[in-house]
Each structure stands twice: as C-alpha cells, then as structure tokens.
Amino acid sequence: MEALTISSSVLSLNFPAASPGDTHISKPKSPNFRCFPEPISSFRGRLTHRSKSKLFPSNAISSPSPPSSVSAEPSPPEIEEEVAVGEEKFDWYAQWYPVMPLCDLDKRVPHAKKVLGIDVVVWWDRNENAWKVFDDMCPHRLAPLSEGRIDQSGRLQCVYHGWCFDGSGNCKLIPQAPLDGPPVHTNKRACVAAYPTIVHHDIVWFWPNSDPQYKDIFEKKKPPFIPELDDPSFTKLMGNRDIAYGYDVLVENLMDPAHVPYAHYGLMQTRKPDVKRDREGGRPLDFVVKKLDMDGFYGKLDMGIGQFTAPCIFSLRTNPTPSEDQVNGVVASASETKKPSTQRRMALVFICIPVSPGYSRLIWAFPRNFGVWLDKIIPRWMFHVPQNLILDSDLYLLHLEERKIKEFGPTNWQKACFVPTKSDALVVGFRRWFNKYAGGEVDWRGKYSGDLPPTPPREQLLDRYWTHTVNCQSCSKAHKSLNALETILQVVAVGLVCVVAATMQGAMSTAARTGLAILATACFAASRLLAHFVHKNFRYHDYNHAFV
C-alpha cells in the first residue's frame, strides 16, 4: 500500500473534515472554461504572426467561438464555482515552504537545498535544539555554508576561512580578526540571512523572507494542516525526490489519474472498467472542480475529494462514509481531527516544491490507519524502490512535454491543449489557478532568464542516485550496505578459489575442492546479481513503454 498508487481505484476518494489550519474557501460564480479546438500546428503558426498576449490574454476565461464545422465538439470540464476578484495576485514569498522531511536530515552535517530559486542550508542548532534554515552563502567571500561543518560549540562554520555563526545568523567568530582589535564580527554585514523555520508534520518548513518583521510569522500564519499527518493512528512514512521538470508540470501530473493505466502500465493495479476498450483499461472519470480561489481549490472525484492547497500541497483522501459537512469543507475542531478513526482510511499527500525553472522537488506521504505494523518491520527503502520506478516511468515524457508548453507560453496552456473530458477537470482547475493568480509562472524574482535547462541524455535524466538515494537516509544506508555485501561476496569467492588452487597437490579431497569451487562460483554469481540489483534500484532503471 505504500507504493505510489495514484490509480483510478485509489483516486476514488472521500473528503475528511478540514482542519483548523485549512484555508477557508468562499463561494464564487461559475464561468465557462473553454479550450481552443483547432490543431496545435495551426495554433503554433498563428502565434508566430500575432502577439500571444493580445491573442490570448492571461485573464481570459473562454476562447472565441469555434467554427461551425466543429460546433458539435464536447465542452471541456468546467469550474463550478470561482471567486470573482479584481487584481488579486498570489504572493509566492508570503507562504511557508517545506524543505525536507526530518527522517532524511542528519543532525551532524549541514544540508544544501534550493527552494523557490533560493539556495539555503539546513542545519541542526544543538544550542537551541532546533533546525535552522540560512542563506547558503558566507558573507565573507560567498562560499557555500552547506560545505562547512558544525563546530565543537554547535555553531555553523564556514570551512573556507573558519567564520562561525549562531542560530540567529549572527557571526560569533572571525579567526583572522585580532583579539585586541575592533569587534568586526558584530557588524551587520558579517551576519547570515536566517529564515523563520518550523518543524511541522515532521517536515522542516521555512518562510522565504529573512526580514526581522517575519521573525514570529508562525504565530500569525501556520503551514497548511494535514489531519492524517497529525493523527497518531496513521502511519507516516515519507519519501523525497528531485524531479527534472518544473513545479507546474509536477502538480498537474499528480492531479491526473487518467494517465496511470498507460504511463505506468504494469506497475500499478487499477480498477477494472465496466467496458474494456483497450489492453490498459482506461475509463471515463467523473471529476468536477467545486470551488476555486487564490488559496487553491477542491474537486469531487468518483467517490471522494482531491484538494489543492496553494502553492505546494495536493492531497487525495479515502473515507468510506463521508458526511455531508465534510464534503462541503466544514472545518472540524482540533479534538475531532486528533481522534483515532475506526474506519480503514488512507490518504495520498503530495508536497510539490518549486526549485528552479525546469526543476521541482516532491515529498510524498501515504498515511493510513491500517497495516501500520508493516512499517515497523519493512525497511523504508523497500517502499521507495517501486515509488521511484513509477516516477521514472513518465519522467522523460513530462520533461519533454514541459518544453512544448514553454513554446506556447504557460498562460496559453488551455488554448494549446485539447481537454474535452471530465478526467482533466483537476488539471484544468490547477491551470486556471496558476494563470489567474500567478500569471502562469512561479515568481523567481528575476533570478533566471526564463529559459529551461537543456535536456541531458536519458540515462542522466533518469539517474535516481543524485535525485533520491543520496538524499534519503534509508536508501543511502541500504546502498552502502549492499555495496559492502557485494564486495564481501567477491572477496570470499576469490579466497575460495585461492584455497582450491593451493590444495591441488592433494592436501584436500577432490570432493571438498569441488564443493569449495561450487561455493566460490555461487558467491561470485551472487555478487554480480547483487550489483545488478543495486544499480537498477538505486541508480538507473529505464522503463521502455514500447516493450511493456
């Protein structure tokens, strides 16, 4: 059940009660969200002759009426209720952002991460017993603090020249400054930008503004509340993966269960359709976006609810008997959210982090209140193996798809893509939110030119060692242990061969030498099989759609 199962069966979900931290969603009016019906090639040609902004303004709700010859085409999914606002714009820098799960952070070393285009260093301040998030840049000569160490006094030390910083970002030591000279370490320019940081749901979050006025921002605005991650009766295994395509493509892909039987064929079990029309068993999906405002939206699925809490969280929830109050998003009390449920329930929680153009990070958790004992006996890395393969199986095609979207311009997504069925309702809802409130792009504050990075070779793009294994404590330990076991098997095989060779003059019986030779061969074969397993599950495993 821990596998990344976003199949049609799992996506038939129910909506649990909202939490005290959930965003209030007001009731808007309902526009008709139409798409442009002509071929993409024709659309591409027209964009080269006219201004995209004039032809398809970003605040347009519906496109021009289609020609009479295609007037019978079905309408795309609609957004039932949408807040009517003026020039309201989503502020990317007035939100909490997750950095990493606690289970994948080592208190002994600083960790380098990039979020929202900001290079940060995450480290454990043992003097304050708290995690800290700083700018990953020493004020002296701009060396990365993530390459430093935590010194004997518990301070973050830059290993270029030894400057040391406390948990507030204040410089406490400049070794090159004379002891009897002016206290240059107290100068404001010697300080490191320290971001407000909080541990929430066993994840380190930070507020991307180091201005002192936000020092106590947690008292005014908290990170989004996820009931299942706060419920002690639920399992809380997490994983993380750096993804070689952008935040918007990641979010919409997770909102799209219709791709599962095709892009992940053979990897996930899906519900059998009533009428099977192809080998994979795709079927119509009845999804509707119910409410949409600047803080996100929620949508009704076949048997439940999916909720997008802007900008990072998309959750899918199961509940066999949802109440009408839950379906309508009525906020539950704190005591209600913490009561252990007697029903078998699970949720899929996807936390999507914008890293930089063409890159994102996914933190996933699949909390459930049944089979909890499995997590206590099965190593976490074993759950990550199938999850990584699922992510790999559509990574390359989404990487290329993002470049097609870039050609047309993100705000023209609904004009370039033909989305006539309800299965795309959540994706259409996200693109509507992204275009209306964020202008169709993440606000990088001028850090990037807007171009996507070049496409690397497929093997490099799908290499999971640098995107997951080194960032996951469980997988990293398993990788080292299995590599050590492989070496031991090879040493044993060589040692046995040497023993056999040394006893060829009759010091050992023929039967014994034969047994040792067989054992040496078995050890060598086992080492080769283990090497293949390690490479396939911790480094690179291609998924060829043509041969599955």
N, C-alpha and C positions, 0 to 999 in steps of 0.2 A: 504493500500500500504506500510505501514511502517513495516509490518511483514517481517521476514527473508525469503523473497520469492526468493529462488535461483532455481526456477523451470525452466523447459525447455523453457517455454514461455518467462520468464524474461531473460533467458540466451541467447536468440536470440537478440543480441545487436549490436549497432553501435558504431564506434570509433570516439570520438570527437577530436578536434585538440589538439595536445600536447601543453604543457605549456612551458614557458621559463625555468622552473626548471626541466623539464623532461630529462631523460637520453638519450643521443644520441645512437642510435643502428646502428652499421655498418653491412655491408652485408657479411655474411660468406658463406662457402661452405656447401654442403648438404651430411651428412653421412647417411648410412642406419642403423637405430636404431632397432636392432632385439632383440627378447627375446628367452629364452631357452624353448623349447616345452615339456620337459619331466615332469612327475608328481612331485609335491613338495616332496612327500615322498621319491622318488628316489633321488632327488636332496639333500635332507637332509642327506641321508645315505652317499652319495659321499663326502659331506663336512666333515664328521667325519673322513675320511680316507686320505684326502689330504688338503694341505694348501689352505684356502679360497683365500688368496692373490695371490697365484700362479695360482689357477684355474680360478679365475675371477678378473683380475687386475682392479683397480678402473678407469683407463683411457681407458679401452676397450670400443670400440664403438659398435661392433657387436659380437655376440656369435658364437661358432662353428656351422658349417652347420648341420641342423637337419638330422636325419636318413631318408633314402629314404621312409620308411613306412609312414612318416608324412610330406613329402615334399609338400603336397598339402595344408597345413595349411596356413591361411592368414597371411600376414605380419603385424606386429604391426605398429602403426602410426609413421610417420617419421617427423623429424625436417627438414624443407625445407632449411633453411639457418642457418649456425652456424659459429661463428668466430673461425678461426684457431689460437690457441695461444700455447706458449711453456709451461712454468711452472707457468703461471699466477694463483694466488690464491686469493680468496676472503678474505678480511681483515674484520672480524666481528667487530673489535674495531675502525674502521675508518668510522663509519656510525652514523647517527642520529637515536635515538630510541624513540618512543612515550612511555610516562609513563601512563598518564591518561587524559581523556577529562576534560576541565575546569568545565563543568556542574556537575561533580562528585567529585570535590575537595572543601573542606571547608577551607576558609582562616583563621579560628580561631584555627585550630589544625594542627600538623604535620601528614603526612601520610606515612606509611611504604609500600614499594613496592619492588619487586625483578624483575630485568631485566637483561638478559644475565648472570644470576648467581650472579649478584651484588646486595647486599642489599642496597637500597637507601631510603632516607627520602625526601619527597617533602613538602615544606612549603612556606608560603607567607611572604616575607620580606616587611613589610609596610614602612620601611625606604627608600627602593629603589623602592617600588611599582612594585615588580617583584617576580615571582615564582623562587624558588631555589631548586636545587637537590644536596644533600650531601651524602657522605657515611653515612650509618645508624649506626654509631659507634663513641661513645665519646672516644677521645684519652686518657682519664684518666684511666678508668677501663673497657673500651669497652662496656659499657651499650648502648642499642639502643636509639638513639636520637628521634626516632619516638614515644617513650613512654613519651617524655618530653612535654614541653609547649612552647608557645611563650610568653615571659615575658612582663612586662609593658613598656619596652623600645623597644619592637619589635624585640628582639634577640631570637634565638633558644636556649632554656635552657635544659640542661640535668637534669632530676629530681632525679638522683642518688646522686649527690653532688653539683648541682647548677651551674656548669660551663656554661658560656654563649658564644655564637658565633654570629658574624655578617654575613651579606650576602655573604661575601667573604671567609667564613670559619675561619676567624681569631678569636682566643679566646680573649674575652673582659673582662672576669671576672673569677677569681678563688677565691671563697669566703674563702677558707682555707689559702690563701697566706696572710701574714702580710702586712698591708698597707705601713709600713716603710721598708719592705724587698725588695729583688731584684724582678724585674718585670718578674716573671717566665711565666706569661701568654703570653709574646711576643715570647717565644721560639717556633721554628717551630714545635716541637713535640706536642705542645698544640693546633695546628690547625687541622681542619677537612678538608678532601678532598672535594673540591667544584667542581662540574662538570659544563661545559658550558651548559647553559639552555636557551631555547627559547620557546615562545608560537607561534605555527604555526597551522593554521586551527582550532583554539580553542582547541588545544591539547598541553599539556606540553611535550616537547621533550628534551632529554639530549644527550650529547656526552660522551661516556663511557671512557674518559681519562681525568684525572684531571691535567695533566702536564701543566704548565703555557704557553707552546708554543701553546696550543689549546684554549687559552682564547678568541680569536677573530675568532674562526673557522667558525662562521656563515658568516663572510664576504667572506670566500673562498669557503665554501660548505654549501648549504642550505638543509633543509629537503625536501623530494620529494613534488612537487607541484601537488595538486589535483584541477583541474579547478572548479568543481562543488562546492567544499567547500569554494571557494573564490568568488563565484558568488552570489550577494545579492538576486537574483531572485529565488534561490533554498532554500528549507527547509534543515535544518542541524541537525536534531535530531540524537543523538548518544547514544550508549549503550556500556557496557563493561561486560566481563565475564571471570573469571579464569577457565581454562579448564584442566581436569585431563588426558591429553595426550599431547605429545610433539609438538613442533613447526612444524616439517616437516609433521606430520600426519594432523595437522590443515590446513596447506596451501593446501596440495593435496586434502583434503576433500572439501574445498571450490571451488576448480577448477573442481569438478566432478559433473556435473548436472545429470548424468545418475542415480545416487543413489536416487534422490529426490522422484520419484514416489513410491519407495519401502521402504526406510528407514524412510521417513516422510509421509507415506500414510495417507490420511485423514486430514493432517494438512495444506497442500498447494495445490493450484489449479495449475494443469499442463495443457499444451496444448494437446489436443486430437490427437493421432497419426492417420495417414491415414489408417493403418491396425492395428486393435487392436488384440493383441495376448495373452493378459492376463488381469486380473482384473485391475492391476495398470496402464497399458497403456504405458509401456516403448517403446521407439522407437530408431532407429538409429540416431546418432548425427554426423554431419559432421564438425569436428573440425580439424584445422591444425595449428601447431606451425610455424610461419613465420620466426621469427628472434630470435636468442638466443646468448647472450654474457654474460660476467661476471656481467653486471648490470641488467640482467633479460631477459625477452622475451615478445612478444605479440603473440596472437593466434587469428585466424579467426574462429568465430563461425558461426552458420547457417545464422545469419543476422547481425553480428556485430563483436566486438573485446573485448577480455579479455586481460588485461595487468598485468604482474608481474614485480614490481619494487623492486629489491633486497635491503634489505632482508625481508622487512615487508609488503609491500602493494600489494594486488591483487584487481583489480578493473574491473568491468563489466559495460559497458555503452550502453545506448539506444540512438538512433538518427534515425528517420525515413528516412532521406535523407542525408547520409554521402557523403562528397565529396571525390574524388579520392585522393586529397592531405591529407585529414585526415586519410584515410585508410592506406596510406603509411607512416604515422607518421611524416608528415612535421610539424615543430614547429610553433605554432601560436604566434602572437605578444601579449604582455601583454594587450593591449587595446582590442584585439579580444576576449581574454578569459574572460574579465570582462563585455562584452556586454550582457545584458539580452536576452535570447533566446525567440523567439516567438513560437518555437516548443514545443510540450509536450515531455519532456525528463526526464529520471531518470537514476541514476547510483547506483550500489552496490559497496560500498567501504569497504573492509575488511583489517584491520591492524592487522597483526599476530606477536605477540611479544614472542620471546624465553625467558622463565622464568628460568627453570632448567630442567634437564632430566626428562621427563615424565610430564612436566607441561608447559602450554603456557597461553597467555592472548589474548583475541580477543576484539578489539574495532571496532564497526561497525557503519556505517552511510549509509543511503539510500536517498541521496539528490534527490529532484525532483522539477520541476518548475511549478507544477500544484497541486491543492488541498492544497496549503500552509496554508490556513485558518484552516484546521483540526488540525494542530499542536498548534494553539493558543487556542483551546477550549477543546482539549482532553489531559488529563494528560499524561506525558511521560511514567509513569509506565504501563499504559494500553497497550502501544505498546510493552513493554518489556515482558509481560506475554506470548503471542504466540511465540515471538522470543526465549525465554528461553525453552519453550516446544520443539521447533524444535531442539535446541541444545541438549536437554536431550535425544531426541528420537534416536540419534545414538551415544551418548557419550560412553555408555558401550561397544558397539561392537568395536568402534575405540580404546578404551582403551586396549582391548584385542588384537586387530589387531596389535597395536604397539609392543606388546611383541612377536608376531610372526615375525615381521620384525627384531626385535632385535636378534632373534635366528639365522637368516641367515646372519645378518650383513647388515647395511644400504646400503653399496656400491654394494651389490648383489641383490638389490631390483628388478632390471629388469630381473634377472635370475630366481628369485623365483616366481614372479608374471607373469601370462599369460595375456597380454594386447593386443589382436589382433584387436580391433576395434578402429575407429577414435574417439569414445566418450572419450577415455582415453588419447587423444593427449596432453592436457594441463598437465595432471598428469605426463605423460612420460617426457614432457618438463621440468617440475619442478625437477623431479628426476635426469634428465640429468644435469641440472644446479647444483643441490645440490651435486651430486657425482663429477662432473668435477671441479667445482670451490671451493667447500667447503669440499671435501674429504668425503662426505656423513654424516657429523656431524657438529653440532654447536661447535665452539671453546669456551670451558668453561675455558680454561687456567688452566687446572689441578685441578679445584675445586672439581670435582666429580670423583668417581671411574669408571663411565661408566655404572653402573647397574641402572635399572629402579626401582622406589619405589614399594613396594608390593601393590597388588590390595586390596583396602578396600572393605567392604561389599557394595552391590549395593546401599542401601539406603544412605550410607555415600558418595559414589561416585557421586550420583545424587542430593545431597543436594545443593540447589541453594541459601540458605541463606548466607553461608560464601563465596560463589563464585560470587554472584551477589548482593543480596539485601543489605548487609552492605556496599558495595562499590558503590552503586547507590543512589544518593541523593533523587531522585524521589521515588524509590521503598522503600527506608528506611523510608521516611516520611509517605508513604501510609501504610506501615506495622505497624508503631506506631499508626497512626490514626485509622486504622481498628481494631487493638487490643484494643484501648481505647473505641471505639464504642461497641465492643463485651462486655467489662466489664460494660459499662453503661447499655446495654440491660439486662444483668444478674442482676444488682442492681435494675433496675426498676421492673423486674419480681419478685424478692424476696420482694421488697417493696409492690407490689400489692398483693402478697399472704398474707403478714402480715396485710394489710388493710382488706382484706376479712376475715381473721381469727378473727380480732379484732371486727368486726361488725356482728359476727354470732348471737349475742343476740338480734338482731332486730333494731340496730341503723341505718341500711341501708336496703333498699328494696331488696327482693330476685332478682329482675331483675338487679338491679345495681351491686349486688355482683356477679351475673353470668357474667355480662359484664366485670367486673374487672378480674374475673378468666380467661375469654377467652383472655383478653388483656395480662395478665401475661403469659399465655401459649404461645401466639404469640411472645412475647418478648424473652422468653426462647428459642423457636424454632429458631427465627431469630438469636440469639446469637450463637447457635450451627451451623447453616448454615454458618454464617459469619466465625466462627472458622475453618470450613472445607475449605472455600474459601481461607482464609489466608494461611493455611498450604499447600494447593495444589498449590497456585500461588507464594508464597514467600519462601517456604521451600522445599517441596518434592512432585513431581508429576511423578509417574512412567509411562512409555509408554511400554506396552506389545505388541510386534509385532504380536504375535500369535492370539490376540483377536481383531485386528482392521480390 
